[in-house]
């Protein structure tokens, strides 16, 4: 009887507040989360491109010694899949980061991407930005990855001490010089001899992740890999 009542309540809620896909805005079933099956299947996954991950790794050549780099899908101008990032960052859909992070981790776990990783470290926001947004979207993505992999999320040790303005219209060179020296650590010993996976929402030029990685790589025995939900194509 209890199960039947719960089912009826779910049906009533679905009628009053229909759940929709964040990409196509079509209705989704109770078994689907955020993405409808069609949009999920058509997601422009990095893994579908022969040299996709190799191109991502090139962003860090000569800048930081990164073990491995991956993203889940391509973030292309004009693509309807841009809405996944927009809703996560600007419309308060923070829980979508956890769900998408778990989707991404499930697929990458099958490829042994997480082998040897000790900690997940989301890229921190400056306190002012965190106050404005109310949450760190990268931390929510990391939570989803952790839920699948059981790798702990480490927050608070790496922090951003200098605010930076939007980098949207900056050149690659300006982005790297703009972010250099804006991050620091509270306790280097916490990350000593650890293989850290930096987690972020979007990989564009790699400037922010390079700045974070350089700080981490100053610690003896520390290794760094990088994972983002999307990568600009």
N, C-alpha and C positions, 0 to 999 in steps of 0.2 A: 504493500500500500504506500509506504514511504517513497519507494522508487518511482511508483506511478505518479504520485503527487509532484515529485521533483521534475519528472518529464513534462507534466502539464505546465508547471511554472516556467520551465525553459522555453516551451513552445509559445506561451503567452508573451514572455519577454522578447522573443525573436520577432513577434508580430508588432509589438509596440516599439521596440528599438532594434530594427534589423541590423545585423552585423554585415559590414561591407569590406571588400578587398581594398587595401590602401593604394593599389595600382589602378585597377579598372573601375573601382567603385561599385562593382556588381555585388549582389548578395552572396554570402558564403555560408556554408553549412556549419553545423555545430562541431564537425570533425576538423574543419579548416581553421587556421589561425592567421590573421592579417592578410595572407595571400590566398587567392583562389587557386585551384589546381592548375588551371590554364596559365595564369601569370607566373606561377612557380616554375612550371615546365619551360616557359619561354624566357626566364630570367637569363640575361647575358653573362653567364658564369665565366670567370677567368679560366677555369679548367677546360673550357671548350675551345680555347684558343691555344694552338701548339706552342707559341712562344710567350704566352701571357705572363707567366711568373718570371720568366727570364727578363722581360722588359721591366718588370717591377724591381727586380734586383739591381738592374743597371742604374736606377735612380740613386743608389747608395754607393756605387763604385767610387773609390777615392775619397769618400766623405766619412764613412764609418764602416767598421768591419762587422757586417751583419751576417749571421749564420744562414737564415732563410727568411723569405718574404712571401706573403700570399694575401690575396683579397678574395672576397666571394664573388662579386660581380662588377661589371664595368658601369661607371657613372658617366653617361654620355650626354652632352648638351642636347636638349630637346627630347630625350628619352622619357617615356612615362615612368620609368623606374626611379627617376630622380625624386619622385614623391616619397619614396621610402625614407630617404635621408632628410628631406624637408620636414616631413611629419615628425620624425624623431627629434630633430634639432630645434625646430621652431614652433611646433604646434602642441608640444607637451606630451607627445606619445612616447614617453620614456619606456614604458613596458614593451613597446615594439622592439626596442634595442635588445632586450633579453631574449625575446622570441626569435628574432632574426639571428642573434648570436648563437643560439642553440641549433638552429637550422644549419648555419655555416659550420659549426664545430662537428656536427654529426657527419657531414660530408667529408670534412678534412681528417677526421679521426680514422676513417676507413683508409686513408692514404698515409697513416702514421706521421702526420705533420706535427703532432704534439709530443712525439717521442723525446724524452730527455728534458722537457720543459719543467722547471720547478715552480715558477710563479707567473701569474698574469698581472701586468702592471698597466692599467688604463692611463692614457695621456691625461695629465691633470689640467684643470682649468684654473685660471687666476681667480682668487676669491671674489673679485668684483664681478667677473663673468658668471661665476657659479651662483652668486646671489641674484643676478639678473635672470638667469635661466631657471634656477631652482633645482637643477640636477646636472650631473655630468653624463652626457649620452654615451661616452666611451666606457664609463664604469658599468652602465647597464648592458652594453654589448659583452663586456668581460664577464658579467654575471651569467649570461646565457652560455658562454663558452665554458665557464666553470661548472655549470649545472650538468653538462654532458661529459666533461673530461675529469671532473673532481680535482682539477688543479686550483689551488687557492688564489684568490685575488688579493693583491697587496696594494692598499691605498694609504696615502698620508706621508709616506717616506719620500717619494719623489714629488716635488711641488713646483709650481710656477710662481716666481717671486716678482716678475716684471710684466705688467699688462702689455699686450700688443694690439695694434689696430688691425682691422680686416686686411687680409692678404690677397683678396680676390683680384685686385687690379695690379698687383706687384709682379715684377719680373722674377724669374727663378733666382737670380743673384740677390735681388733685394729681399726675397723671402728668407733666404738662408742667413743673410747678414742681420735681418730683422729679428730672427728667433734665436740667434746665437747668444748664449749666456743668460737666457731667461729662465732656466730651470736649475734646481739645486736639490740636494739630498739632506734629510735630517740625520740619518744614520747609515753610513756606508757599510758597516758590518752586517746589516740586515741582508744585504744583497751579495755579500762576498761568496765567491765560488758557486753562484747560482746561474742557471740558464733562464733568463727572463724573456717572456714574450710580451712585447709592447702591443697594446690594443688601442685602436683608434677607429673613428667612423669612416673618414675618407682619406685616401692617399692621393695627393696632387703632385707636388714636387718633392715631397719627402723632407722638407725643411724642418718642420716641427719634430718629426720622428728622429731626424738626424741629430738635432739639438739634444733631445732626451737621451738618445743612444750614446752620444759622446760622454755625457755625465756618467752614465752607468758603466761604460767601458773603462773608466778611470779606476774602477774598483778591481783589485787583484782577483783573477780567476773568474770574472763575470763574463758571460756570453749573452748576446742579444739577438733575438729574432723578432719579426714584425708581422702583425696580422691586422688588417682593416676590413671593415664590412664591404667597402667599395673602393674602386680606384678610378680616377678620371682617365678617360680614353680620348 
